[in-house]
Amino acid sequence: MVQFDAREILGRLAELREGDAPTHGGRVLSYVYDSGVPEIDLLAADAIRMVQPVNGLDPTTFTSVAVMERDLIAFARGLLRGGEGIVGSVTTGGTESCLLAVKTARDAWRAAGGQGRPRLVAPTTVHAAFQKAAHYFDLVLDLVPVDVASGRVEADRIAQRLGSDVALVVVSAPSYPFASLDPVEAVAAQCDDVGIACHVDACIGGLILPFWSTGDGEAVPPWDFSVRGVTSISADLHKFGYAPKGASVLLHRDRDRQRLQYFATTSWPGYPVVNPTILGSKSAGALAASWAIVEALGADGFAELAQSCLRATRALVDIVGDIEGLRVMGDPVGPLLAVAADTSVPAESRVDPHHWADQARARGWLLQLQPGLEQADGTRLPHTTHLTVTPVTLERIDELEAVLRASAAEVRGVAAVAPADLLATLPADLLAGLAGGDASLDSEAALQVLRQIGLVGVEAGAGAASARLPERMAPFLALIETLPHALTERLLIELLARIVEPR
Ligand SMILES: *Cc1c(COP(=O)(O)O)cnc(C)c1O
């Protein structure tokens, strides 16, 4: 009989968890989606426990999986105004939904006679999951520049990129970086006219935009299956479905098209494999939790939570708009927004959004820093700070307002970290190496650079490294903006790889 001390083990886990950012209470304005209803979390935990030993791989053996999935698809397609013909799957998250939307489109394009590498057309603001999808499934990624003031793409600019090599156009409802709602109706119609598939990435908006209205109290322009030409939609249950991580839905308008999402083989000596999603054996935990939450809340419950998000978002837009030196980027649609420096006021009145976020962080509030980015046409998107609003935000809106105002006051007039100053702080030999733009560092050389930048402690031996996020993130983000993408990508890979190497 195995002997162990569960309390001691869980005690250590509890200690580890103390190092985590707080998942509840609204101080982290990204990553976590706190409904503010503890009963929902308890219900989800109980549901997970009940299916803990189930293998979600096979809904014919574990029939509860099929029933829960069916119910969730029915709920989602109702919200997204899709009829009987809309079919879909529950996936393990937004990224998997996006990957599968692209894989399906690629295979449909090939089935229709497409040869060579197909193109994926999307605005610069499309979620990075689509860059990953293009990389995994070997599509040419064609990113269309957005307006640098509003963060919105013009439908015409997408229309200009359409052609017979395009397997998929992706638009967002809304985009993650700026909460911009892409012109879905116009783009989808153009796609439909020439027979190109159009995916709406509603990973973040899918379960909340159905209950949203714009700043003027108008309905959100149509972006769902009511729009002609929309062929598929992704919507995350683990965002505004308030479910624990590991659940999303991917819906398709066309049954035959959706069958291309599947992988099946009977040509190995084992059990027949038929998977609509990427994983094989998988947990049914997040599925069961999502199902239970949808049963508990129903559309009315979701609507109520959305109202709380809507009020908090309106309040935040007003608060930020009222802070001298900051501006809300564009016209956000949904419970998220990005904040940029207001360059219409003199430099001494401006607030750099990254310094601002660092001040808020020192007060225990985590806002998400987003780097500036040069687009394919040479225009430059400003660096911004992202806030995702959840139902709990409203309860603490006064506290948050005080933090946002005080943080701005502390850094008003302080210039953004300048690339030249930043580079001057780096060792000369490192700079010489960087000038060569050499991103083909081996893991040892990459580790040395990380140490020189101060992102990795020097105490660690040759193998393991203790990563420490800097106290202030603004210089770190400036580094990302300044150095070549290939280099920062390589360095970040090293950082993330080293933190899980056994000490
Ligand atoms: C979150 C998100 C994704 C990817 O989702 P994950 O669940 O993090 O994998 C894709 N698109 C948008 C717009 C998102 O907000």
The ligand as an SDF file (V2000), in Angstrom:
LIG
                    3D

 15 15  0  0  0  0  0  0  0  0999 V2000
   -7.8070   34.5100  -26.4090 C   0  0  0  0  0  0  0  0  0  0  0  0
   -7.9370   34.6590  -27.8570 C   0  0  0  0  0  0  0  0  0  0  0  0
   -7.5090   33.6650  -28.7510 C   0  0  0  0  0  0  0  0  0  0  0  0
   -6.7180   32.4300  -28.3600 C   0  0  0  0  0  0  0  0  0  0  0  0
   -7.1480   31.8990  -27.2390 O   0  0  0  0  0  0  0  0  0  0  0  0
   -6.4780   30.9500  -26.1770 P   0  0  0  0  0  0  0  0  0  0  0  0
   -7.6860   30.5030  -25.4830 O   0  0  0  0  0  0  0  0  0  0  0  0
   -5.5830   31.7770  -25.3250 O   0  0  0  0  0  0  0  0  0  0  0  0
   -5.7640   29.8580  -26.8460 O   0  0  0  0  0  0  0  0  0  0  0  0
   -7.7760   33.8630  -30.0890 C   0  0  0  0  0  0  0  0  0  0  0  0
   -8.3690   34.9780  -30.5150 N   0  0  0  0  0  0  0  0  0  0  0  0
   -8.7570   35.9710  -29.6890 C   0  0  0  0  0  0  0  0  0  0  0  0
   -9.4090   37.1980  -30.2530 C   0  0  0  0  0  0  0  0  0  0  0  0
   -8.5490   35.8510  -28.3310 C   0  0  0  0  0  0  0  0  0  0  0  0
   -8.9100   36.8290  -27.5060 O   0  0  0  0  0  0  0  0  0  0  0  0
  1  2  1  0
  2  3  1  0
  2 14  2  0
  3  4  1  0
  3 10  2  0
  4  5  1  0
  5  6  1  0
  6  7  2  0
  6  8  1  0
  6  9  1  0
 10 11  1  0
 11 12  2  0
 12 13  1  0
 12 14  1  0
 14 15  1  0
M  END
$$$$
